[in-house]
Amino acid sequence: MYIKRQIDNELASWKTAKNRKPLLLRGARQVGKSSSVRELGKIFENFVEINFEHKDFKTAKEIFEKHSSPKLICEELSAIFGVKIVAGETLLFLDEIQNCIPAISALRYFYEEMQELHVVAAGSLLEFALQQIPSFGVGRIRSLWMYPLSFNEFLRANDFEVLADKVQQATSETEFSEAMHKKCVEQLKHFLLVGGMPEVVAEYVNSGSLLDCQQILDDLTNTLYDDFAKYKEKVSVLRLREVFNAVIQQTGGKFVLSNIQELNHLQIKECLEMLEMAGLIYPVTHTSANGLPLGAEINTKYRKFMLFDVGIYQRYLKLDIAQILNADNFDNINKGALAELFAATELKKSTPANSPSDLYYWRRERDGSSAEVDFVIQRGENIVPVEVKSGTKGSMQSMFLFLKEKNRKYGIRTSLENFGKFDNIQIYPLYAIGNAIK
């Protein structure tokens, strides 16, 4: 079963582009990169898939190690695997390309010498491999980033196409009917339990069983831990697991290095860097937010870290399924961290696939006066603070303080409320927080 993804449109546009470059799909493991490419391959006359992680393709790896000429590479691949590789008719898919550095280097030559051929490469631990290449095809390769399914993709997978369209098009000026709003909140709660990993979503679509989804989430979590062994040349598995667990436990608050007593600060920072490169965590960094770009005035000493998937997060913490399904708010569910994590991942997924943006927040620390805004985003030429409320009410002191200090026009509150506005605050329901980027 293939679940349609937002990136499918990007891939279709790439197929027909005149000045087409080899495409590199990047992202964490099992977020659906290979499935999307295989779906694209169905509209080609020929589809050739090389998986450099699989022992059956050892010969292919040797070909890339031997040749840099795309013509010779294609001739030998065609001869060995018995499939024609014809420019304009064939999609050549190089999967798990991080296991073959010469193949990564060869991508630039496909652009320079064989641009007519459609070439897609994908990899999950790709960022580690790219560090080994001094000059990586600048201007000759196009990268797209993939993430777990967004809430909107989840709605579409469950045949709520019209509802998904309504959510996608909505603004703070568009109040939903009570029935439509309740349906979105209901589906949001299901999404928090299922998450966006394609395998889990497919199980939910097929069976509707949240319990079966929890079992698959357990399996995926174990797979993530098994993957840590692939980083062992850089950092130990035990260290990575310790820091990964700490990220989950500290979600929603400033990451405190000293809370991990078994490791020194350098070891912790190395692990955080590895997990970030693997796409498993997203940093949210303090910015002074005095101007654009937001990354110009950051302080990396103040960072929060968010896990890449809400389903895996709730399963790791063994949150009460019934409590989430029946809750009117998330205040009593791990202190609202689940809502903030959802908002972070949706903001990340809402950025253009070819230009992933970093996440920022703002905090002020003064004696007797502290303030923090959950996220700060760029919206056109505007700097906009975003507050996440786990219910339908909550103090807005930090938001108003930010608006006054930074002389900003408006802020965004996201919660379980319907769309709306009051004063200079725009309200977006949690399920539509991705619209805040637009």
C-alpha positions as CSV (number, residue, x, y, z in Angstrom):
1,M,0.0,0.0,0.0
2,Y,1.4,3.3,-1.0
3,I,0.4,6.4,0.9
4,K,0.5,9.6,-1.1
5,R,3.0,12.2,0.0
6,Q,3.3,15.9,-0.5
7,I,6.8,15.3,-2.0
8,D,5.1,13.4,-4.9
9,N,4.4,16.7,-6.6
10,E,8.0,17.8,-6.2
11,L,9.1,14.5,-7.8
12,A,6.7,14.9,-10.7
13,S,7.9,18.4,-11.4
14,W,11.5,17.3,-11.2
15,K,10.7,14.6,-13.8
16,T,9.6,17.1,-16.4
17,A,12.1,19.9,-15.6
18,K,14.2,21.1,-18.5
19,N,17.4,21.9,-16.5
20,R,17.1,18.7,-14.4
21,K,19.8,17.7,-12.0
22,P,20.4,14.4,-10.2
23,L,18.1,14.3,-7.2
24,L,19.2,13.5,-3.7
25,L,16.5,12.6,-1.1
26,R,17.6,13.1,2.4
27,G,16.0,12.3,5.8
28,A,15.8,9.9,8.7
29,R,15.4,6.2,8.2
30,Q,12.0,4.7,7.2
31,V,10.3,8.0,6.6
32,G,9.2,6.9,3.1
33,K,12.0,8.0,0.7
34,S,12.4,4.7,-1.1
35,S,8.6,4.2,-1.4
36,S,8.1,7.6,-3.0
37,V,10.8,7.0,-5.6
38,R,9.4,3.5,-6.5
39,E,6.0,5.2,-6.9
40,L,7.6,7.7,-9.3
41,G,9.3,4.8,-11.1
42,K,5.9,3.4,-12.2
43,I,5.5,6.2,-14.8
44,F,8.8,5.3,-16.5
45,E,9.3,2.7,-19.1
46,N,12.2,1.2,-17.2
47,F,13.1,1.4,-13.5
48,V,16.5,0.3,-12.1
49,E,17.0,0.2,-8.4
50,I,20.4,-0.3,-6.8
51,N,20.5,-0.8,-3.0
52,F,24.1,-0.3,-1.8
53,E,23.2,-1.7,1.6
54,H,22.1,-5.1,0.1
55,K,24.7,-7.8,-0.6
56,D,23.1,-8.6,-3.9
57,F,24.3,-5.3,-5.3
58,K,28.0,-5.7,-4.4
59,T,28.8,-5.8,-8.1
60,A,27.1,-2.4,-8.6
61,K,29.3,-0.9,-5.9
62,E,32.4,-2.2,-7.6
63,I,31.3,-0.6,-10.9
64,F,31.0,2.8,-9.2
65,E,34.4,2.3,-7.6
66,K,35.9,1.5,-10.9
67,H,34.3,4.1,-13.2
68,S,33.5,7.8,-13.0
69,S,32.0,7.9,-16.5
70,P,28.2,7.8,-16.4
71,K,28.1,6.1,-19.8
72,L,30.4,3.3,-18.7
73,I,28.5,2.9,-15.4
74,C,25.2,2.6,-17.2
75,E,26.5,0.2,-19.8
76,E,27.9,-2.2,-17.2
77,L,24.8,-1.9,-14.9
78,S,22.6,-2.7,-17.9
79,A,24.7,-5.7,-18.9
80,I,24.8,-7.2,-15.4
81,F,21.2,-6.6,-14.3
82,G,19.6,-7.1,-17.7
83,V,17.6,-3.8,-17.7
84,K,18.0,-1.1,-20.3
85,I,19.1,2.3,-18.9
86,V,18.0,4.7,-21.6
87,A,18.0,8.5,-21.1
88,G,14.4,9.8,-21.1
89,E,12.9,6.4,-20.5
90,T,14.6,5.0,-17.4
91,L,14.7,6.1,-13.8
92,L,17.9,5.0,-12.1
93,F,17.5,4.8,-8.3
94,L,20.6,4.6,-6.1
95,D,19.3,3.7,-2.7
96,E,21.2,3.8,0.6
97,I,23.9,5.7,-1.3
98,Q,25.8,6.6,1.8
99,N,27.3,3.1,1.6
100,C,29.0,3.9,-1.6
101,I,31.0,7.2,-1.5
102,P,32.1,6.9,-5.2
103,A,28.4,6.8,-6.2
104,I,27.8,10.0,-4.4
105,S,30.8,11.6,-6.1
106,A,29.5,10.3,-9.5
107,L,26.2,12.2,-9.2
108,R,27.8,15.4,-10.4
109,Y,29.1,13.6,-13.5
110,F,25.6,12.5,-14.4
111,Y,24.6,16.1,-14.5
112,E,27.7,17.1,-16.6
113,E,27.8,14.2,-19.0
114,M,24.4,12.6,-19.0
115,Q,21.8,15.1,-18.0
116,E,19.0,13.5,-20.0
117,L,19.0,10.5,-17.6
118,H,16.7,10.6,-14.6
119,V,18.8,9.8,-11.5
120,V,17.6,9.7,-7.9
121,A,19.6,8.8,-4.9
122,A,18.5,8.4,-1.3
123,G,20.1,7.8,2.0
124,S,19.3,7.9,5.7
125,L,22.7,8.4,7.3
126,L,23.7,10.5,4.3
127,E,25.0,13.5,6.3
128,F,27.8,11.4,7.7
129,A,28.9,10.3,4.2
130,L,28.8,13.8,2.8
131,Q,31.4,14.9,5.4
132,Q,33.9,12.6,3.6
133,I,33.5,14.5,0.3
134,P,35.4,17.8,0.2
135,S,33.5,19.2,-2.7
136,F,30.0,17.8,-3.1
137,G,28.6,18.7,-6.5
138,V,27.7,22.3,-5.7
139,G,25.2,23.5,-8.3
140,R,25.0,20.1,-10.0
141,I,22.8,18.2,-7.5
142,R,19.4,19.0,-6.1
143,S,18.5,17.9,-2.6
144,L,15.0,17.4,-1.2
145,W,14.3,16.6,2.5
146,M,11.7,14.1,3.7
147,Y,10.1,13.8,7.1
148,P,7.5,11.5,8.6
149,L,3.9,12.2,7.4
150,S,2.4,15.5,8.4
151,F,-1.0,15.7,10.0
152,N,-2.5,16.9,6.7
153,E,-0.9,13.8,4.9
154,F,-2.4,11.6,7.7
155,L,-5.9,13.0,7.0
156,R,-5.5,12.3,3.3
157,A,-4.3,8.8,4.0
158,N,-7.5,8.2,6.0
159,D,-9.7,9.4,3.1
160,F,-10.5,12.8,4.7
161,E,-9.4,14.6,1.5
162,V,-12.0,17.4,1.7
163,L,-11.3,18.0,5.4
164,A,-7.5,18.1,4.6
165,D,-8.1,20.7,1.9
166,K,-10.2,22.8,4.3
167,V,-7.4,22.7,6.9
168,Q,-4.7,23.5,4.4
169,Q,-6.5,26.5,3.1
170,A,-7.7,27.9,6.4
171,T,-6.4,31.1,8.1
172,S,-7.1,32.8,11.4
173,E,-10.0,34.5,9.6
174,T,-11.7,31.2,8.8
175,E,-13.6,29.8,11.8
176,F,-14.6,26.2,11.3
177,S,-18.1,24.9,12.2
178,E,-18.1,23.2,15.6
179,A,-18.6,19.8,14.0
180,M,-15.7,20.2,11.6
181,H,-13.4,21.5,14.4
182,K,-14.3,18.6,16.6
183,K,-13.6,16.1,13.8
184,C,-10.1,17.7,13.3
185,V,-9.4,17.6,17.0
186,E,-10.5,13.9,17.1
187,Q,-8.2,13.0,14.2
188,L,-5.3,15.0,15.8
189,K,-5.5,12.9,18.9
190,H,-5.3,9.7,16.8
191,F,-2.3,11.2,15.0
192,L,-0.5,11.9,18.3
193,L,-0.9,8.2,19.0
194,V,0.0,6.9,15.6
195,G,2.6,9.5,14.5
196,G,3.8,10.0,11.0
197,M,6.0,6.9,10.3
198,P,4.6,5.4,7.0
199,E,4.6,1.8,8.3
200,V,2.5,2.8,11.3
201,V,0.1,5.0,9.3
202,A,-0.4,2.2,6.8
203,E,-1.3,-0.2,9.7
204,Y,-3.8,2.4,11.1
205,V,-5.4,2.9,7.7
206,N,-5.7,-0.8,7.1
207,S,-6.9,-2.0,10.5
208,G,-7.8,1.1,12.5
209,S,-6.2,-0.6,15.5
210,L,-4.3,1.8,17.8
211,L,-3.0,-1.1,19.8
212,D,-1.4,-2.7,16.7
213,C,0.1,0.6,15.9
214,Q,1.8,0.7,19.3
215,Q,3.4,-2.6,18.6
216,I,4.9,-1.3,15.3
217,L,6.1,1.8,17.1
218,D,7.9,-0.5,19.6
219,D,9.6,-2.3,16.7
220,L,10.6,1.0,15.1
221,T,12.1,2.3,18.4
222,N,14.2,-0.9,18.7
223,T,15.3,-0.4,15.1
224,L,16.4,3.1,15.9
225,Y,18.5,1.7,18.8
226,D,20.0,-0.9,16.5
227,D,21.0,1.8,14.0
228,F,23.1,3.5,16.7
229,A,25.6,0.7,16.1
230,K,26.3,2.3,12.6
231,Y,27.6,5.4,14.3
232,K,30.1,3.5,16.5
233,E,33.2,4.8,14.7
234,K,32.3,8.3,15.9
235,V,30.6,7.7,19.2
236,S,29.6,4.7,21.4
237,V,26.2,3.2,21.2
238,L,25.7,3.5,25.0
239,R,26.4,7.2,24.9
240,L,24.0,7.8,22.0
241,R,21.3,5.9,23.7
242,E,21.8,7.8,27.0
243,V,21.6,11.2,25.2
244,F,18.6,10.1,23.0
245,N,16.7,9.1,26.1
246,A,17.6,12.4,27.7
247,V,16.2,14.3,24.7
248,I,12.9,12.5,25.1
249,Q,12.8,13.2,28.8
250,Q,13.6,16.9,28.4
251,T,11.2,17.6,25.5
252,G,9.6,21.0,26.0
253,G,12.3,22.6,28.1
254,K,15.8,23.9,27.7
255,F,18.2,20.9,27.3
256,V,20.3,20.7,30.4
257,L,23.6,18.9,29.8
258,S,24.3,18.4,33.5
259,N,21.2,16.2,33.8
260,I,23.2,13.5,32.1
261,Q,25.7,12.7,34.9
262,E,27.4,9.7,33.2
263,L,28.9,11.8,30.3
264,N,30.9,14.9,30.1
265,H,29.7,17.9,28.1
266,L,31.9,17.2,25.0
267,Q,30.5,13.6,24.8
268,I,27.0,14.9,25.1
269,K,27.5,17.5,22.4
270,E,29.0,14.9,20.1
271,C,26.0,12.6,20.6
272,L,23.5,15.4,20.0
273,E,25.3,16.3,16.7
274,M,25.1,12.6,15.6
275,L,21.4,12.4,16.3
276,E,20.7,15.6,14.6
277,M,22.7,14.6,11.5
278,A,20.7,11.3,11.4
279,G,17.5,13.4,11.4
280,L,16.2,11.9,14.7
281,I,16.2,15.2,16.6
282,Y,15.5,18.8,15.7
283,P,17.2,21.6,17.7
284,V,15.2,24.7,18.6
285,T,17.7,27.4,19.3
286,H,17.4,30.7,21.2
287,T,17.4,33.7,19.0
288,S,17.4,37.4,20.0
289,A,14.9,37.9,17.1
290,N,15.9,41.5,16.6
291,G,16.0,41.1,12.8
292,L,16.2,38.8,9.9
293,P,17.6,36.2,9.4
294,L,16.6,34.7,12.7
295,G,19.8,32.7,12.8
296,A,22.0,35.8,12.8
297,E,21.6,36.3,16.6
298,I,21.4,32.9,18.2
299,N,22.8,31.5,21.5
300,T,23.5,27.8,21.2
301,K,23.9,27.5,25.0
302,Y,20.1,27.8,25.1
303,R,18.6,25.0,23.1
304,K,15.6,22.6,23.2
305,F,15.6,19.4,21.3
306,M,12.6,17.7,19.7
307,L,12.2,14.1,18.6
308,F,11.4,13.7,14.9
309,D,8.1,11.8,15.4
310,V,5.3,12.3,18.0
311,G,4.2,8.6,17.7
312,I,7.6,7.3,18.7
313,Y,7.8,9.9,21.5
314,Q,4.4,9.0,23.1
315,R,5.2,5.3,22.8
316,Y,8.6,5.7,24.4
317,L,7.0,7.4,27.4
318,K,4.2,4.8,27.5
319,L,1.6,7.6,27.7
320,D,-1.9,6.6,28.5
321,I,-3.8,6.1,25.2
322,A,-7.2,6.5,26.8
323,Q,-6.2,9.7,28.5
324,I,-5.1,11.3,25.2
325,L,-8.2,10.2,23.4
326,N,-10.5,11.6,26.1
327,A,-8.6,14.7,27.1
328,D,-10.1,18.1,26.7
329,N,-6.6,19.5,26.9
330,F,-3.0,18.2,27.2
331,D,-2.0,20.0,30.3
332,N,-2.1,16.8,32.4
333,I,-0.3,14.8,29.7
334,N,3.4,15.1,30.3
335,K,2.9,18.8,31.1
336,G,1.9,19.8,27.6
337,A,5.2,18.7,26.0
338,L,3.4,16.5,23.5
339,A,1.6,19.6,22.1
340,E,4.8,21.5,21.8
341,L,6.6,18.6,20.1
342,F,3.7,18.3,17.6
343,A,3.9,22.0,16.8
344,A,7.7,21.7,16.3
345,T,7.5,18.8,13.9
346,E,4.6,20.3,11.9
347,L,6.5,23.6,11.5
348,K,9.5,21.6,10.3
349,K,7.4,19.6,7.8
350,S,5.7,22.8,6.5
351,T,8.9,24.3,5.1
352,P,9.8,23.8,1.4
353,A,11.3,20.4,0.7
354,N,14.3,21.9,-1.0
355,S,15.1,24.4,1.7
356,P,14.6,23.0,5.3
357,S,14.6,25.7,7.9
358,D,15.9,25.7,11.5
359,L,13.6,26.1,14.5
360,Y,14.0,29.0,16.9
361,Y,12.5,30.2,20.2
362,W,13.0,33.3,22.4
363,R,13.7,33.6,26.1
364,R,14.6,36.4,28.4
365,E,16.3,35.8,31.8
366,R,16.4,38.6,34.3
367,D,16.4,38.6,38.1
368,G,12.9,38.1,39.1
369,S,11.6,38.3,35.5
370,S,11.8,35.4,33.0
371,A,9.9,35.0,29.8
372,E,9.8,32.5,27.0
373,V,8.1,32.2,23.7
374,D,7.9,28.6,22.4
375,F,8.8,29.4,18.7
376,V,9.8,32.4,16.6
377,I,9.1,32.1,12.9
378,Q,9.7,34.1,9.8
379,R,6.5,34.9,7.9
380,G,7.4,36.8,4.7
381,E,9.3,39.8,6.1
382,N,7.7,39.6,9.5
383,I,9.1,38.0,12.7
384,V,6.3,36.3,14.5
385,P,6.2,34.7,18.0
386,V,4.2,31.5,18.4
387,E,2.9,30.3,21.7
388,V,1.7,26.7,22.1
389,K,-1.1,26.1,24.6
390,S,-1.9,22.6,25.5
391,G,-5.6,23.5,26.2
392,T,-7.8,26.3,25.1
393,K,-6.7,28.9,27.7
394,G,-3.4,30.2,29.1
395,S,-1.4,33.3,30.0
396,M,0.0,35.3,27.2
397,Q,2.4,37.4,29.2
398,S,5.5,36.3,27.4
399,M,3.9,36.8,24.0
400,F,2.8,40.4,24.8
401,L,6.2,41.1,26.3
402,F,8.0,39.9,23.1
403,L,5.6,42.0,20.9
404,K,6.3,45.1,23.0
405,E,10.1,44.7,23.3
406,K,10.6,43.8,19.6
407,N,7.9,46.1,18.3
408,R,6.3,43.4,16.3
409,K,2.8,43.6,14.8
410,Y,1.2,40.4,15.9
411,G,1.7,36.9,17.4
412,I,0.2,33.5,16.9
413,R,-1.4,31.3,19.5
414,T,-1.9,27.6,18.8
415,S,-4.1,25.4,20.9
416,L,-7.2,23.3,20.8
417,E,-9.3,26.4,20.1
418,N,-11.0,27.1,16.8
419,F,-9.5,29.6,14.3
420,G,-9.9,33.2,15.4
421,K,-8.4,36.5,16.3
422,F,-8.3,38.9,19.3
423,D,-6.4,42.1,19.5
424,N,-3.1,41.5,17.7
425,I,-3.1,37.7,18.3
426,Q,-4.0,35.2,15.5
427,I,-5.4,31.9,16.7
428,Y,-4.6,28.7,14.8
429,P,-5.7,25.3,16.1
430,L,-2.9,22.9,16.8
431,Y,-4.0,20.7,13.8
432,A,-3.4,23.7,11.5
433,I,-0.2,25.1,13.0
434,G,1.7,24.3,9.8
435,N,-0.3,27.1,8.1
436,A,1.5,29.6,10.3
437,I,4.5,29.4,8.0
438,K,2.5,30.5,5.0
